[in-house]
Amino acid sequence: MAGADVQEVARLVPPVRLQRCPVPGGGALRVLDGGEGPPWVLLHGRGNAASTWFPLWPALARTHRVLALDLPGFGNSTPPPGPLRTAEEGLRAFVEPVEAVLTALAPGPMTLVGHSLGGLVALELALRGRVPVERLVLVDAMGLGPEMTLASRLFFRLGPERLARVLGPRLFGRIAPLPDTPVHHRLMALDHELMTVPGGRPEATRAFNTLVPLTGDVFHRRERLGEVKVPTLLYWGERDNVLPVSLAEAAVKRLPRARLLRVAAGHSPHQERWDSAAEELQTPLDG
């Protein structure tokens, strides 16, 4: 059902090809692919799916090949492989399947864009250096430091999937409402449908929970940020109530070639500022 719903939403944006790409050890990741030009790879946050990027698709696909992936265990991708006992294991469970798919697709030097959990995956891919990242865009990203608000930790520990089932689509949509457009209306319905799949997302939840404990430090790569040599844009909502903008302010001092762009938004500025985000994400970084 969710696959059909994605196709329905995709009719509201330029042509999008849906494909399933196998990963080592079995399973596959779903990839949405469209446009032509230098590739941009888009990685979503916890509980979302590749379709979350559709509002930006028309602007990005005019000049780029756009590849949006369902992270392991989310959307229509298969669950992340185990074991999932430690934060390093949890991170590898998200990163290695994405790395394998990007290697197989061989899109050439890419801009890698990641939001929240997807930002941590993007950062780790850049640190591993096995795919040709030429530009990094971190949107309210995990992984830059140990802080995360208690309210958001409680939300994740309770489980967005469980809350979506209990609250229903209308009430759940009020937690992080999207702009009033036809694409966003369909996305909100699709998000709820993907959240409430039978059986939930147990493997993806376990992997995520290794990264985000209820107390103590959230998993991060703050001490390794100096190893990121590619130009990096930190695109951050000033009203983020999950990952405070202070994380980005500290990280931009450690990243060798970075710029911080603060915008009037919350934790998902790429969705909240959909009419300007595509241009803002392409902000020049060098020179």
HULINVEN-V673791 format. One record per helix or strand. SS is the DSSP state (a for helix, b for strand). FROM is the first residue (numbers start at 1). LEN is the number of residues. Records with the same first field share a line. If there is no record, write none. Layout:
BEGIN
SS=FROM-LEN ; FROM-LEN
END
This chain:
BEGIN
a=2-9 ; 50-12 ; 87-19 ; 117-12 ; 150-9 ; 160-14 ; 182-14 ; 202-10 ; 222-6 ; 245-10 ; 269-4 ; 274-8
b=17-6 ; 28-7 ; 38-6 ; 64-6 ; 110-6 ; 133-7 ; 143-1 ; 220-1 ; 231-7 ; 258-6
END
